[in-house]
Amino acid sequence: QLQLVESGGGLVQPGGSLRLSCAASGSIFKSLRMAWYRQVPGKERDLVAALTQGGSTYYAGAMKCRFTISRDNAENTVYLQMNSLQPEATSVYYCNAQPPLLRSWGQGPQVNVSS
C-alpha cells in the first residue's frame, strides 16, 4: 500500500515559483516510477511530469522548460519545482506512481496563479 500526502500549493503571481512536496509511506516507494498529475474542473487528470527510480525524467509539453521533478528516496518524498508560473498552470496537483495506483490518490494541493 502506498499512501501519499501532497503539500505546497497556494496562490502565486504570474512569473512566480512554487515547490510541491509529496510524502510517501510504504516500502514500495523506492521501487516505483513516480509522477505528478494535474486536474482542472471538468477535465481529465493529466500527467505533468514523471521520474524513474534511476532518475530519468519526462515532462508533458510546455512544462518541460519550467518544471522540475525530483525525488529523495531517503526521505520517501517527491518534489515538483514549478518556475515561471502562468495562469494556465492553475489546477489541483496530485502525485502518484506511474501508472497511478488507484487507491493512492491524495487530496492534492490547489495551485492558483493569478495577479
C-alpha positions in Angstrom: 0.0 0.0 0.0 1.3 3.4 -0.9 0.0 6.4 0.9 0.7 9.9 -0.4 0.3 13.3 1.2 0.9 16.3 -1.0 1.7 19.9 0.2 3.0 23.2 -1.0 0.2 24.7 -3.0 -1.1 28.2 -2.8 -1.6 31.5 -4.6 1.3 32.9 -6.7 1.6 35.7 -9.1 2.4 35.1 -12.8 6.1 34.5 -13.1 6.4 33.2 -9.6 7.5 29.8 -8.3 6.2 27.1 -6.0 7.5 23.8 -4.9 5.1 20.9 -4.2 6.1 18.1 -2.0 4.7 14.6 -1.8 5.5 12.5 1.3 5.1 8.7 0.7 4.7 6.0 3.2 5.1 2.4 2.2 8.2 0.3 1.4 7.4 0.1 -2.2 8.0 3.8 -2.9 11.7 3.2 -3.9 10.7 0.7 -6.5 8.1 2.9 -8.2 8.3 5.3 -11.1 6.6 8.4 -9.6 4.8 11.3 -11.2 2.9 14.5 -10.8 -0.6 14.9 -12.3 -2.9 17.9 -12.6 -6.6 18.2 -12.9 -8.9 21.2 -13.6 -12.7 21.0 -13.0 -14.5 19.2 -15.8 -11.4 17.8 -17.4 -9.4 14.6 -17.1 -6.4 14.2 -14.8 -3.3 14.7 -16.9 0.3 13.7 -16.4 2.6 16.7 -15.7 6.0 15.0 -15.1 7.4 11.6 -14.3 10.6 10.3 -12.7 12.0 6.8 -12.8 13.7 5.0 -10.0 17.0 5.7 -11.8 16.5 9.4 -12.3 15.2 9.7 -15.8 12.6 12.3 -16.3 9.6 13.0 -18.6 7.7 16.3 -18.9 4.5 16.9 -20.7 4.5 19.5 -23.4 5.1 23.1 -22.2 6.0 22.1 -18.7 9.4 20.8 -19.8 11.2 24.1 -19.6 9.6 25.4 -16.4 9.0 22.4 -14.1 11.5 20.0 -12.4 10.5 16.7 -10.8 12.9 15.2 -8.2 12.8 12.6 -5.5 14.6 11.9 -2.2 14.4 8.2 -1.6 15.9 8.5 1.8 13.0 10.8 2.8 10.4 9.0 0.6 9.5 12.3 -0.9 8.8 13.5 -4.4 9.0 17.2 -5.4 7.8 19.3 -8.2 9.6 22.7 -8.6 7.4 25.0 -10.7 9.0 28.2 -12.1 7.8 31.0 -14.3 4.2 30.0 -13.5 1.4 31.3 -15.7 -2.3 31.4 -15.1 -2.8 28.2 -17.2 -1.0 26.3 -14.6 -3.8 26.9 -12.2 -5.0 23.4 -11.1 -5.1 20.8 -8.4 -1.9 18.8 -8.5 -1.5 15.2 -7.4 1.4 12.8 -7.0 1.1 9.1 -7.6 3.0 6.3 -9.2 3.1 5.9 -13.0 0.9 4.2 -13.9 -1.1 5.5 -11.0 -2.2 3.3 -8.1 -6.0 3.7 -7.8 -6.1 3.7 -4.0 -3.2 6.1 -3.6 -4.7 9.3 -4.8 -4.4 12.1 -2.2 -6.3 15.3 -1.8 -3.9 17.3 -4.0 -2.8 20.9 -3.3 -4.6 23.7 -5.2 -2.2 25.9 -7.2 -3.6 29.3 -8.2 -1.6 31.6 -10.5 -3.2 35.0 -10.6 -2.3 38.6 -10.2 
